[in-house]
Amino acid sequence: MMMTPTIAALVVVFFVEPSQRKAATLGIWPLRPVRRFVGYAVLGIFVSIALVLVALPVGALFGVYPADFVNFSAFQQTLDEQSGGAELPLPIGVLIAIQLITIPAAALLNVIPALGEELGWRGWLLPKLMPLGTLWALLISGVIWGLWHAPLILLGYNYPSAPGWLGVTAMVIMCILVGAVFSWLRLRSGSVWPPALAHAAFNGAGGSYLLFAMAGEHIDTTQATILGWSGWIVPFALVVLLVATGQFTPRGTRTTGADAQEDVRN
C-alpha cells in the first residue's frame, strides 16, 4: 500500500505530464547543496522522533496518557510475557535506551518503504499545489494523505477503540500537522529524501508509547500519543513558528546571504 503514491507519481511524470527532468521533478536528484541536504536529512530524523516522544509527557500532563516513566510497567509486563518470567539480561532502563537509540538506524533501513509514500505526497503533489499558496498546499496535501489512510483506519488500525468517522478525522488532522513538518523539509532542502527519512523515523518511533505506558491501562489514541489531540500541540506550535518565520519558502527562491554563499561553494 505504501508504494501506491509512488506508482501514481511515476505514471504522471512518465505518461500524463511527461517531464524531461523526472528525478528533479520528484525531488530525487540532485542532492545539493550537500551541506544543506545532509543537514535537513539529519534534522528530519531527529525532529520526527522528538515529536513522537514529546507527545507522551504532554499527554501525561493532561491526564490522557497513562504513563509510567519510572518503572516502565507495561514494557516490563510485555517482556515478562515474552520471556516466561525469566530474568532479563539487562536492566529494563538499558533495554529502553537501546530501543530509542536504534530508531535513527531504523529510519535508514526503512527509508525505501517511506519513500514509497513521500515520492507521491511531498515529491510530486506538494510542489504542484504550491501555486495555490503555502497554507492551501499544506492543508490539501495533508487532507489527501490522511484520507489515503481511511481504509486501514476503518479496519481498526491506529484508532481501534474509536468510531470509524472519529478515527479518520483524527488521522486527517494528524497528517495535516505532521505532513506540514515533512513539507517544510521538502521545500527547504529541495529534496524528497529528508521528508522520506523523517517519515521512516516517525514510523519507527510510533510504537514507543508502549515503552512508557502503565501496565493494565487503556490508551485512547484519539487523545494520547502523536495520534491524539494532546500529541498535536507541539507539532501545531512548530508549524505556526515555521510559518511565522517564513521557513516554507522553497529552496532557490530565497538565496541571499549565507544561503547564497553555500550554494556557490557546493
C-alpha positions as CSV (number, residue, x, y, z in Angstrom):
1,M,0.0,0.0,0.0
2,M,2.9,2.4,0.8
3,M,4.1,2.2,-2.8
4,T,0.8,3.3,-4.4
5,P,1.6,7.1,-4.2
6,T,4.9,6.5,-5.9
7,I,3.2,4.4,-8.6
8,A,0.7,7.3,-9.2
9,A,3.5,9.9,-9.3
10,L,5.6,7.8,-11.8
11,V,2.5,7.4,-14.0
12,V,2.1,11.2,-14.1
13,V,5.7,12.1,-14.8
14,F,6.1,9.4,-17.4
15,F,2.8,9.4,-19.2
16,V,0.3,12.1,-18.1
17,E,2.7,15.1,-17.9
18,P,6.0,13.8,-19.3
19,S,8.9,15.6,-17.8
20,Q,12.4,16.0,-19.2
21,R,13.8,16.1,-15.6
22,K,11.9,13.4,-13.9
23,A,14.3,12.9,-11.0
24,A,14.3,16.6,-10.3
25,T,10.5,16.8,-10.6
26,L,10.1,14.2,-7.9
27,G,12.9,15.6,-5.7
28,I,15.1,12.5,-6.0
29,W,18.0,14.4,-7.6
30,P,20.2,16.5,-7.4
31,L,21.4,16.1,-3.8
32,R,22.9,19.6,-3.4
33,P,23.9,21.8,-1.8
34,V,25.4,18.9,0.0
35,R,25.7,20.6,3.4
36,R,22.1,21.7,3.3
37,F,20.9,18.3,2.1
38,V,22.7,16.4,4.9
39,G,21.6,19.0,7.5
40,Y,17.9,18.7,6.7
41,A,18.2,14.9,6.3
42,V,19.6,14.6,9.9
43,L,17.1,17.2,11.1
44,G,14.2,15.3,9.7
45,I,15.1,12.1,11.5
46,F,15.5,13.7,14.9
47,V,12.6,16.2,14.6
48,S,10.3,13.3,13.8
49,I,11.5,11.2,16.8
50,A,11.2,14.2,19.1
51,L,7.6,14.9,18.0
52,V,6.6,11.4,18.7
53,L,8.4,11.2,22.1
54,V,7.4,14.6,23.4
55,A,3.7,13.8,22.8
56,L,3.9,11.3,25.7
57,P,4.8,13.6,28.6
58,V,2.3,16.2,27.2
59,G,-0.4,13.5,27.2
60,A,0.6,12.5,30.7
61,L,0.4,16.2,31.8
62,F,-3.2,16.4,30.5
63,G,-4.0,13.1,32.1
64,V,-4.9,11.3,28.9
65,Y,-1.7,9.1,28.6
66,P,-1.3,6.6,31.5
67,A,2.5,7.0,31.9
68,D,4.9,5.1,33.9
69,F,8.3,6.8,33.4
70,V,9.9,5.2,36.4
71,N,9.1,1.5,36.4
72,F,8.0,1.1,32.7
73,S,5.5,-1.4,33.9
74,A,3.7,-2.0,30.6
75,F,7.0,-2.8,28.9
76,Q,8.1,-4.9,31.8
77,Q,4.9,-6.8,31.6
78,T,5.4,-7.4,27.9
79,L,9.0,-8.6,28.4
80,D,7.9,-11.0,31.2
81,E,5.2,-12.5,29.0
82,Q,7.7,-13.0,26.2
83,S,10.4,-14.5,28.4
84,G,8.1,-16.6,30.5
85,G,9.2,-14.7,33.6
86,A,12.9,-15.4,33.1
87,E,15.4,-12.8,34.4
88,L,16.2,-10.1,31.9
89,P,19.8,-10.0,30.6
90,L,19.9,-6.2,31.1
91,P,18.1,-3.7,33.3
92,I,14.9,-2.5,31.8
93,G,16.1,1.1,31.6
94,V,19.1,-0.1,29.4
95,L,16.7,-2.0,27.2
96,I,14.5,1.0,26.7
97,A,17.6,3.1,25.9
98,I,18.7,0.6,23.3
99,Q,15.2,0.7,21.7
100,L,15.4,4.5,21.4
101,I,19.0,4.6,20.2
102,T,18.2,2.2,17.3
103,I,15.3,4.4,15.9
104,P,17.6,6.6,13.8
105,A,19.2,3.4,12.3
106,A,15.8,2.0,11.7
107,A,15.0,5.2,9.8
108,L,17.8,4.5,7.4
109,L,16.7,0.9,6.9
110,N,13.0,1.9,6.4
111,V,13.6,4.8,4.1
112,I,12.6,2.9,1.0
113,P,9.1,2.0,2.0
114,A,8.7,5.5,3.4
115,L,9.9,6.9,0.1
116,G,7.0,4.9,-1.5
117,E,4.7,7.4,0.1
118,E,6.9,10.5,0.0
119,L,7.5,10.4,-3.7
120,G,3.8,10.9,-4.2
121,W,2.9,13.3,-1.3
122,R,5.9,15.5,-0.9
123,G,7.9,14.6,-4.0
124,W,5.2,15.3,-6.6
125,L,2.0,16.6,-5.0
126,L,3.2,19.3,-2.7
127,P,5.2,21.3,-5.3
128,K,2.2,21.1,-7.7
129,L,0.0,22.6,-5.0
130,M,2.3,25.4,-4.0
131,P,0.9,27.9,-6.6
132,L,-2.3,27.9,-4.6
133,G,-0.3,29.3,-1.6
134,T,1.6,27.7,1.1
135,L,-1.2,27.2,3.6
136,W,-3.5,25.7,1.0
137,A,-0.8,23.4,-0.2
138,L,-0.1,22.2,3.3
139,L,-3.8,21.8,4.1
140,I,-4.8,20.0,0.9
141,S,-1.8,17.6,0.8
142,G,-2.4,16.8,4.5
143,V,-6.1,16.0,3.9
144,I,-5.3,13.8,1.0
145,W,-2.6,12.0,2.9
146,G,-4.9,11.5,5.8
147,L,-7.8,10.2,3.7
148,W,-5.5,7.8,2.0
149,H,-5.2,6.0,5.4
150,A,-9.0,5.7,5.7
151,P,-9.3,2.1,4.7
152,L,-6.9,1.0,7.3
153,I,-8.4,3.3,9.9
154,L,-11.8,1.9,9.2
155,L,-10.4,-1.6,9.7
156,G,-9.4,-0.6,13.2
157,Y,-5.8,0.4,12.7
158,N,-4.3,3.2,14.8
159,Y,-7.6,4.0,16.5
160,P,-9.0,0.6,17.4
161,S,-11.4,1.9,20.1
162,A,-12.8,4.9,18.2
163,P,-15.8,5.1,15.8
164,G,-14.6,5.0,12.2
165,W,-15.5,8.6,11.5
166,L,-13.6,9.8,14.5
167,G,-10.5,7.8,13.7
168,V,-10.4,9.1,10.1
169,T,-10.9,12.7,11.3
170,A,-8.1,12.3,13.9
171,M,-5.8,10.8,11.2
172,V,-6.5,13.6,8.8
173,I,-5.7,16.3,11.4
174,M,-2.5,14.5,12.5
175,C,-1.5,14.2,8.8
176,I,-2.0,17.9,8.2
177,L,0.3,18.8,11.1
178,V,3.0,16.2,10.7
179,G,2.7,16.5,6.9
180,A,3.4,20.2,7.2
181,V,6.7,19.4,9.0
182,F,7.6,16.9,6.3
183,S,6.7,19.6,3.7
184,W,9.0,22.1,5.4
185,L,11.8,19.6,5.0
186,R,10.9,19.1,1.3
187,L,10.7,22.8,0.5
188,R,13.8,23.9,2.3
189,S,16.0,21.1,1.2
190,G,14.7,20.9,-2.3
191,S,14.8,17.1,-2.0
192,V,12.3,14.3,-1.2
193,W,14.9,12.4,0.8
194,P,14.7,14.4,4.1
195,P,10.9,14.0,4.4
196,A,11.3,10.3,3.5
197,L,13.9,9.9,6.3
198,A,11.6,11.8,8.6
199,H,8.7,9.6,7.7
200,A,10.7,6.5,8.3
201,A,11.8,7.8,11.7
202,F,8.2,8.7,12.5
203,N,7.0,5.2,11.8
204,G,10.0,3.7,13.7
205,A,9.2,5.8,16.8
206,G,5.5,5.3,16.6
207,G,5.4,2.3,18.9
208,S,7.5,4.0,21.6
209,Y,4.3,4.9,23.6
210,L,4.3,1.2,24.7
211,L,7.6,1.6,26.4
212,F,6.5,4.3,28.8
213,A,2.9,3.2,29.5
214,M,1.4,1.9,32.7
215,A,0.5,-1.7,32.8
216,G,-3.1,-2.6,32.6
217,E,-4.3,0.9,31.4
218,H,-6.2,1.6,28.2
219,I,-4.6,4.1,25.9
220,D,-7.1,6.1,23.8
221,T,-5.1,7.2,20.8
222,T,-7.7,9.8,19.8
223,Q,-6.5,11.7,22.9
224,A,-2.9,10.4,23.6
225,T,0.3,9.8,21.7
226,I,1.1,11.7,18.5
227,L,-2.1,10.3,17.0
228,G,-4.4,12.1,19.5
229,W,-5.2,15.7,20.3
230,S,-2.6,16.1,23.1
231,G,0.1,15.0,20.8
232,W,-0.8,17.6,18.2
233,I,0.0,20.6,20.5
234,V,3.8,20.6,19.9
235,P,3.7,20.0,16.1
236,F,1.0,22.7,15.8
237,A,3.2,25.1,17.7
238,L,6.2,24.1,15.5
239,V,4.2,24.6,12.3
240,V,3.0,28.0,13.4
241,L,6.6,29.0,14.2
242,L,7.8,27.8,10.8
243,V,5.0,29.7,9.0
244,A,5.7,32.9,11.1
245,T,9.4,32.8,10.3
246,G,8.9,32.2,6.5
247,Q,10.5,28.7,6.6
248,F,8.2,27.3,4.0
249,T,9.8,29.4,1.2
250,P,11.1,26.8,-1.3
251,R,14.8,26.5,-1.8
252,G,16.0,28.7,-4.6
253,T,13.5,31.5,-4.0
254,R,15.5,33.0,-1.2
255,T,19.2,32.5,-1.6
256,T,20.8,35.6,-0.1
257,G,23.5,35.9,2.5
258,A,24.8,32.7,3.9
259,D,22.5,30.5,1.8
260,A,23.7,32.0,-1.4
261,Q,27.4,31.6,-0.4
262,E,26.7,28.0,0.5
263,D,25.1,27.4,-2.9
264,V,28.2,28.8,-4.6
265,R,30.5,26.7,-2.5
266,N,28.6,23.5,-3.3
